[in-house]
Amino acid sequence: MGTDVGKQRTEAGQQVGELLTTAKRALGLSVAFLARMDGTTQTLEVVESSIPFVFREGVTQRQDTTFCQAIMDGKLPPVIPDVTAYPEAMKLPAARIPRIRSYVSVPVVLSDGSLYGTFCAAGLTSDRGLTKRDKSLMDVLARAASVVIEPEVREQARRRDIEGRLLPLMSEGGPQVVLQPIVDLASGERVGAEALSRFPREWNLPPDVCFEQAHSIGQGDDLELLALERAAEHLRGVNGYVAMNVSPGTLLRPDTAALFARLPLERVLLELSEHDQVADYDALKAALAPLRAAGMRLAIDDVGAGFSSLRHIVLTAPDVIKLDRSLIDGVTNDHVLATLVRSLVEFAHASGARVVAEGIENGTDAATLLGLSVDYGQGWHFGRPGPAEDLPDRVPPAGNLLVPG
């Protein structure tokens, strides 16, 4: 919340500083501060002081030796006009250095009832004018401080949770990568497989959320690169192409380019999600150009999920368009979906691109999609994601159940 000496305060720290200034001026004391209490250590997080060389942000002290802890334990009152009148207070280090002689402390409690720390004011001289009314003012200011700091506290806790799960996984090489077959709908022949990341089951989170969380703490590119490394390992053990997912930002990294330089790019289909924003299409195309010249093909993933990024297709001229499962499930019995799929297929073919339908779960939909001129299919109907050795070389062709269209 506050910062070490010489560093800038956060926005929340600035707001807390204003509350502390109000307390210091209203009580006429030398210093006001917000202290973080973690159970063992008191840290002065935000300090407003007339004597900054004595009270500094970032200073720590054993929590059990502080005025704040003694007050919370009921050994001292929350308002102390004259420290010398309390033998228990005079035993504490702060009564000697910096020789505190007046003190007010109230708890800072978050919305879930947990204790964050204390909101305090202190003076180097006794102040018999301090009263319960001053405690009431401090209570009000402490509640305001808790509202200010809670979003940052929650964000820090969220980051710790993600880091605690993610960083050990990354140190071990990243997520497990499994393969799901992609088949020619007309022949049933497997033409490739998509590499899909799988995270520990106990996380109970889908892969896209795991990657999103990683990006939110600045680890997303590194996590994606680890997943690409593991996906590339499958090229040695399977035939056909391997489809690998990457976000535009990760693609622009030099270490990503270095990885691709080691691969047989004619067997790589690189998938860019329709959902991922592209800040600079010129930079994206510049990064893709040498890879595509070396034989790599480009796919736009999740097409139809929102249509917000058809711009991806227009500006990158992909080799493959992957239709989102939201367009595929139930297409046999939904005229609107069938019409939309047909239109996208016509657009893709006119652009020189092939079409993969994702999320095919039954043979009837597979046959319908073949009737709509979709080239390839992917989904549980053809095989669930799993190890490379479980990939089928061929499945029954969708034409066996062709539905007149």
Secondary structure, DSSP 8 states (H G I E B T S, - for coil): ----TTS---HHHHHHHHHHHHHHHHHT-SEEEEEEE-SSEEEEEEEEES-TTTS-TT-EEEGGGSHHHHHHTTSS-SEES-GGG-HHHHTSGGGTSS---EEEEEEEE-TTS-EEEEEEEEESS--TT--HHHHHHHHHHHHHHHHHHHHHHHHHHHHHHHHHHHHHHHHTTS-EEEEEEEEETTT-BEEEEEEEEE--GGG---HHHHHHHHHHTT-HHHHHHHHHHHHHHGGGT-SSEEEEE--HHHHTSHHHHHHHTTS-GGGEEEEEETTS--S-HHHHHHHHHHHHHTT-EEEEEEETSSSTTHHHHHHH--SEEEE-HHHHTTGGG-HHHHHHHHHHHHHHHHTT-EEEE----SHHHHHHHHHTT--EEESTTT--SB-GGG--SB---GGGG----
